[in-house]
Each structure stands twice: as structure tokens, then as C-alpha cells.
Amino acid sequence: MRVASFLGFGPEPENLAWEKLRSWARPNGLLEDREAHPTFGFNNPSPSAGSPNYGYETWIRLDPGTPVQEGVDFVDFPGGTYAVTRCPVPKGDFEAIGRTWRALVAWREDGPYRPGRHQWLEGSVPGDAPDLEFVLDLYLPIEA
């Protein structure tokens, strides 16, 4: 899958990265069909002890043949096998993401799968519910 990639860095890099993605993708018409152009995010680099800063990278899937554009990083992602679970995030409860990741990792550790070496991902699920901040699909890399 070919994606356009956007990076945010700081104490709350998610909003920075998502705003960069939206600012580029909206005028290019990519947010109109979320099925054809799903969005993903992940820590990059991950948080480290003693520092409030970390990175968050966002991706949007592109159509085949999308021309490279100056100032935008394009990535060819080879994919892999994933265990996936849905993570609704209630208003103000962002820790739901960490709890759901921990539960998914515990599921893998109790089962027949080994950790995969490909990228962990958080996929945005389109929709709007008044009691939720947003909904994610969490993609945990696995190998049989």
C-alpha cells in the first residue's frame, strides 16, 4: 500500500500529525472516500522515560499512480498479518486506547501467535457518535 506520511512531535503530537494530514488530504479530495483512502497512525518515535515529547506519524492510503509531491513523504508499506480489534474512545477517556492495546497484546501472548516485526497501526474508523471522541481499529502485528 502506498501512503502519504505526516509526522508530529512534542507533548501531544497526534493532533499535529492529523492536522498536517487533513490540511494536505482535504484539498486533494482524499477525505471524501474514507474506504478508498483509510487513515492510520502510530507512535514514531515512541515515548521515552523522562521526556514529555514523542512522535506520532499519520498515513493516508493513496490511489495507485498518485504522483509524488514535493514536501510530502510517500511510503510503500509492504503490509503483514494482523490481529485487529475495535477501540471506541469515550469522551475524555483517551486511556481507553492503552487499555485496549494491553488487552490485545495479552490475547496474543496467551495464544499461538508470535509478535510480528511489521508496523503497529491505529486505523481511524469513520463515523460520528455523540458519546465518543472517535473509534479506532488497532492492528497488532502477528506471525503464526
C-alpha positions, 0 to 999 in steps of 0.5 A, spaced: 500 500 500 502 506 498 501 512 503 502 519 504 506 520 511 505 526 516 509 526 522 508 530 529 512 531 535 512 534 542 507 533 548 501 531 544 503 530 537 497 526 534 493 532 533 499 535 529 500 529 525 492 529 523 492 536 522 498 536 517 494 530 514 487 533 513 490 540 511 494 536 505 488 530 504 482 535 504 484 539 498 486 533 494 479 530 495 482 524 499 477 525 505 471 524 501 472 516 500 474 514 507 474 506 504 478 508 498 483 512 502 483 509 510 487 513 515 492 510 520 497 512 525 502 510 530 507 512 535 514 514 531 518 515 535 515 512 541 515 515 548 521 515 552 522 515 560 523 522 562 521 526 556 514 529 555 515 529 547 514 523 542 512 522 535 506 520 532 506 519 524 499 519 520 498 515 513 493 516 508 492 510 503 493 513 496 490 511 489 495 507 485 499 512 480 498 518 485 504 522 483 509 524 488 509 531 491 514 535 493 514 536 501 510 530 502 513 523 504 510 517 500 511 510 503 510 503 500 508 499 506 509 492 504 503 490 509 503 483 514 498 479 518 494 482 523 490 481 529 485 487 529 480 489 534 475 495 535 477 501 540 471 506 541 474 512 545 469 515 550 469 522 551 475 524 555 477 517 556 483 517 551 486 511 556 481 507 553 486 506 547 492 503 552 487 499 555 485 496 549 492 495 546 494 491 553 488 487 552 490 485 545 497 484 546 495 479 552 490 475 547 496 474 543 501 472 548 496 467 551 495 464 544 499 461 538 501 467 535 508 470 535 509 478 535 510 480 528 516 485 526 511 489 521 508 496 523 503 497 529 497 501 526 491 505 529 486 505 523 481 511 524 474 508 523 469 513 520 463 515 523 460 520 528 457 518 535 455 523 540 458 519 546 465 518 543 471 522 541 472 517 535 473 509 534 479 506 532 481 499 529 488 497 532 492 492 528 497 488 532 502 485 528 502 477 528 506 471 525 503 464 526 
